[in-house]
Amino acid sequence: IKLPTAPIKWEFHDILWPIQVEPTKNTHFDKIADLTTMNTGFVVKAWVTKKNDPFQWKSPKGVGELMNIEIIDKQGDQILCTLFNEAVKKFKDVIQVGKCYVFHNGQIKPANKWYTSIKNDY
């Protein structure tokens, strides 16, 4: 994966960062490599490198919709993000491959290696 070399215009969307608390020059961003299941309140700035089409899932617990995106930070570390149900509806038409977003306050879970080729434990 190669990071863009041209100057980046950081795009902050309310989908991933509430408007009332937009990041500033002094905002601390966590590295993807530092994320663990113990992280709460993390803030990651990363590019979307892959976006899958949403699809329906069904299990004994119910039905829903999910969408996977892969992101990479400026250190070159990657992670798979999964959006569910309302988040899919809200963000599927907003998130674009190649754009940079701020991700925060998600839930970090161990990676299911069956569903990703990304070398990340989460």
N, C-alpha and C positions, 0 to 999 in steps of 0.2 A: 504494500500500500504506500503510495506516495502522497505526501501532503502537498497542497497547493503552494506554488512558489511566488505567485503574484501577491501583492498586498491584499490582505483579507479585510473585507468590510464585515465586521461582526454584526449579525442580525439577531436581535433579541426579540423573541415572540412571547406574548402573554401566555401562550400554551405551555411554555416551559419555565417561565419566570413571571410571576405576577407583576403587572404594570407598576404598582405602587412601590416595588422594591427593585427597580432595575439596577443591574450591576454598575459599579463605577470603576475608575482606574484603580482604586484600592481594594476591590473585591478579591477575596482569596478564592482561587479555584483549586479543587482537589484533583489529583492525578488519578486516572483510571487505575493505574497499577496499585494505588494505595487503598482502593475500595475493598471492603470486606463485609461480611454479614453483620458486623458490629457497627458499621457506619450508619449514623442517622444525621440528617441535616446536611448531607454532602451537596456540593455545587461543582459541576463539571462543565467545562466549555469544550465542545468537540464538534467535529465535522461528521455529517451523516455520509457513510460510504456505501451503504446498501439499504434499500427499503423494499420489503416484500409486500405483495398485495395482501390485504386483509382476507381472512378466511374464517368460516364458521367452525366451531368445535362443539362437540357433544360428549357428555360424560354422564354417569349416574347422578352427579350433583346438579346437572342442568345443561344449558346451552349458552353459547356466547360467541363473541367475535374477537379475534386477536390479530395483531400485526407485529412483525419483527422488524427492527432496524438495527444496523450495525453502525457503531460510532468509533471514531479514533481521535485521541487528543494530540496536542502538539508534541508530546514525547513519543508518539507513535504506538501507544498502547490502545488496544481495542477491547470492546465489550459488546455483547448482544443485549439489546433492550427489547422487552416485550410489552406492548400496549394492549390493554383489554377493554372490551365493551365501550363504555362512554369515552374513554381516551381515544379509542380507534375512531369513533364518530367525529370527535372534535379535531383530531390532528391529522387524519389520513390525507387530507387535501392541502395541508399547510406544510408539513415536513417535506423537504426536498433533498435529494441526493446532491452532495457537493456544497451544501450550505452549512454554516456553523450555528449551533444553538447552545443555549445554557440549559443543562438538565439538573434538576434538583429534587431532593426529598422523595426519591423513588425507594423501592424496596430492593435490597441486594439479596439475591439467593444464589446458592451454588449452581453452577452451570450444568445443564443436562447435555453432556457431550454428544448424545444421540442427535440433537437438533442444531448443533453448531460446529463449525470447523475452527472457530476462533480459539486461540490458545490463551484462555483466561479461565480461572477457576470459578468466576462468578458471571 
